[in-house]
Amino acid sequence: MDVGSRGAERRPQEYLEGRGHVVVVIDCADLERSAAFWTAMLGYVRDGEPASPYQSLVPADGVGVELLLQRVPDGKETKNRLHLDLRTRDLVGEVARARSLGARPVDEQPIVEGGWTWHVLADPDGNEFCVIEPAPSYWDRPWQHPRVRRLAPSDWELLRRLRLEALQESPAAFGSTFEREVAFDEALWRSRLETSAYFVAETATEAIGMACAVRLVDPDSDSPPTMELVSMWVAPQHRRFGAGARLVAAVLDHARAEGEPLVGLWVAGGNEAAESFYRAAGFERRGEEENLPGVPDRCGVRMTIAL
Ligand SMILES: CC(C)(COP(=O)(O)OP(=O)(O)OC[C@H]1O[C@@H](n2cnc3c(N)ncnc32)[C@H](O)[C@@H]1OP(=O)(O)O)[C@@H](O)C(=O)NCCC(=O)NCCS
């Protein structure tokens, strides 16, 4: 793939508020061999053909630091004074992957310091780099967390995309289907956004989850409308990193701001992961399984939280 030819989709790593771009240059003897290793190791792609003696590599999604491979006549002699760190949650897996791609271990035993553990490896040219598993607290830093924001009616295409992805990925979790909602038109998505509060969780590059607060009236009872948490979903590869909890917090903040005394929800029978998730967020189960309102032949449990 040639990101260079996709121009507008490339977002280089800026420094000093756009004064320029940071590029890491790596010396090598063989552009092809080095490009094969680093593209596979990092999921980068070649940015066009080599312009001898250079080959540019960029992230496949276009966002981030360019690596520029530079063919040099001299071989590697002493230890690098600058190297790449690949920070991972899976040290053993990443080291094995690097070795299978042609990296050579510089040490056999990992180095451990202050809760961080790493291996030094060398790329096919002997350039050292580290595969490093930071202390668990590293992953809790605020910049790791996705940002949660409320969608406006103009965001209807994003809502449509996320919702359809959720219905396809977790069909048993929701009281609707992909086949039903894929037929909805723009006006319907916009009206959903006008009448309910939809929140999305976004990383720097993509939307990864959603939740909705909607006020529902039960036509079969005289009780007042309740605020319901619905459409809760986080993309599988982003689960267990707190995105769901942040979305629930946004829904509860919204309900409090609206003066709601309680938020309720339904969990489809057998969705124990979701039930544990809601319990961790403070919801309590109310009673045994019963028919899901408005969804014939499906059972579930009612959970609520008092605000
Ligand atoms: C349920 C769901 C939204 C959770 O999102 P998430 O981003 O993974 O949740 P979080 O990382 O914020 O989890 C917060 C806590 O909830 C609990 N939890 C979350 N997922 C859990 C699971 N699969 N099993 C047990 N507990 C779980 C844990 O206590 C977790 O804290 P921990 O990771 O520190 O142990 C996500 O799994 C999902 O989208 N599932 C498919 C769709 C679905 O079932 N939606 C609910 C419809 S009612």
The ligand as an SDF file (V2000), in Angstrom:
LIG
                    3D

 48 50  0  0  0  0  0  0  0  0999 V2000
  -20.0340   -5.0470   28.1850 C   0  0  0  0  0  0  0  0  0  0  0  0
  -19.0030   -4.1460   27.5140 C   0  0  0  0  0  0  0  0  0  0  0  0
  -19.6730   -2.8770   27.0240 C   0  0  0  0  0  0  0  0  0  0  0  0
  -17.9050   -3.7800   28.5440 C   0  0  0  0  0  0  0  0  0  0  0  0
  -17.0280   -2.8010   27.9800 O   0  0  0  0  0  0  0  0  0  0  0  0
  -15.4950   -2.6970   28.4410 P   0  0  0  0  0  0  0  0  0  0  0  0
  -14.9260   -1.4550   27.8450 O   0  0  0  0  0  0  0  0  0  0  0  0
  -14.7880   -3.9580   28.1450 O   0  0  0  0  0  0  0  0  0  0  0  0
  -15.6390   -2.5450   30.0180 O   0  0  0  0  0  0  0  0  0  0  0  0
  -14.5570   -1.9660   31.0600 P   0  0  0  0  0  0  0  0  0  0  0  0
  -13.1790   -2.2300   30.5650 O   0  0  0  0  0  0  0  0  0  0  0  0
  -14.9010   -0.5460   31.3490 O   0  0  0  0  0  0  0  0  0  0  0  0
  -14.8540   -2.8560   32.3340 O   0  0  0  0  0  0  0  0  0  0  0  0
  -15.0880   -2.3010   33.6330 C   0  0  0  0  0  0  0  0  0  0  0  0
  -15.2780   -3.4450   34.6060 C   0  0  0  0  0  0  0  0  0  0  0  0
  -16.4550   -4.2170   34.2540 O   0  0  0  0  0  0  0  0  0  0  0  0
  -16.2250   -5.6100   34.5390 C   0  0  0  0  0  0  0  0  0  0  0  0
  -16.1900   -6.3590   33.2770 N   0  0  0  0  0  0  0  0  0  0  0  0
  -16.0940   -5.8710   32.0230 C   0  0  0  0  0  0  0  0  0  0  0  0
  -16.1100   -6.8750   31.1140 N   0  0  0  0  0  0  0  0  0  0  0  0
  -16.2160   -8.0080   31.8280 C   0  0  0  0  0  0  0  0  0  0  0  0
  -16.2770   -9.3800   31.4560 C   0  0  0  0  0  0  0  0  0  0  0  0
  -16.2070   -9.7760   30.1670 N   0  0  0  0  0  0  0  0  0  0  0  0
  -16.3800  -10.3150   32.4310 N   0  0  0  0  0  0  0  0  0  0  0  0
  -16.4370   -9.9470   33.7310 C   0  0  0  0  0  0  0  0  0  0  0  0
  -16.3900   -8.6520   34.1540 N   0  0  0  0  0  0  0  0  0  0  0  0
  -16.2760   -7.6980   33.2030 C   0  0  0  0  0  0  0  0  0  0  0  0
  -14.8660   -5.6670   35.2050 C   0  0  0  0  0  0  0  0  0  0  0  0
  -15.0460   -5.5050   36.6010 O   0  0  0  0  0  0  0  0  0  0  0  0
  -14.1600   -4.4510   34.6050 C   0  0  0  0  0  0  0  0  0  0  0  0
  -13.1020   -3.9770   35.4100 O   0  0  0  0  0  0  0  0  0  0  0  0
  -11.6320   -4.6740   35.2620 P   0  0  0  0  0  0  0  0  0  0  0  0
  -11.3330   -4.8010   33.7990 O   0  0  0  0  0  0  0  0  0  0  0  0
  -10.7350   -3.7100   35.9830 O   0  0  0  0  0  0  0  0  0  0  0  0
  -11.7600   -6.0150   35.9310 O   0  0  0  0  0  0  0  0  0  0  0  0
  -18.3050   -4.8850   26.3380 C   0  0  0  0  0  0  0  0  0  0  0  0
  -17.8540   -6.1390   26.8010 O   0  0  0  0  0  0  0  0  0  0  0  0
  -19.2230   -5.1260   25.1530 C   0  0  0  0  0  0  0  0  0  0  0  0
  -19.3490   -4.2610   24.2940 O   0  0  0  0  0  0  0  0  0  0  0  0
  -19.8450   -6.3190   25.0610 N   0  0  0  0  0  0  0  0  0  0  0  0
  -20.6720   -6.6930   23.8970 C   0  0  0  0  0  0  0  0  0  0  0  0
  -21.9520   -5.8810   23.8370 C   0  0  0  0  0  0  0  0  0  0  0  0
  -22.8080   -6.0180   25.0930 C   0  0  0  0  0  0  0  0  0  0  0  0
  -22.9380   -7.0900   25.6780 O   0  0  0  0  0  0  0  0  0  0  0  0
  -23.4190   -4.8860   25.4940 N   0  0  0  0  0  0  0  0  0  0  0  0
  -24.2790   -4.8500   26.6470 C   0  0  0  0  0  0  0  0  0  0  0  0
  -25.6960   -4.9070   26.1970 C   0  0  0  0  0  0  0  0  0  0  0  0
  -26.8250   -4.9650   27.5900 S   0  0  0  0  0  0  0  0  0  0  0  0
  1  2  1  0
  2  3  1  0
  2  4  1  0
  2 36  1  0
  4  5  1  0
  5  6  1  0
  6  7  2  0
  6  8  1  0
  6  9  1  0
  9 10  1  0
 10 11  2  0
 10 12  1  0
 10 13  1  0
 13 14  1  0
 14 15  1  0
 15 16  1  0
 15 30  1  0
 16 17  1  0
 17 18  1  0
 17 28  1  0
 18 19  1  0
 18 27  1  0
 19 20  2  0
 20 21  1  0
 21 22  1  0
 21 27  2  0
 22 23  1  0
 22 24  2  0
 24 25  1  0
 25 26  2  0
 26 27  1  0
 28 29  1  0
 28 30  1  0
 30 31  1  0
 31 32  1  0
 32 33  2  0
 32 34  1  0
 32 35  1  0
 36 37  1  0
 36 38  1  0
 38 39  2  0
 38 40  1  0
 40 41  1  0
 41 42  1  0
 42 43  1  0
 43 44  2  0
 43 45  1  0
 45 46  1  0
 46 47  1  0
 47 48  1  0
M  END
$$$$
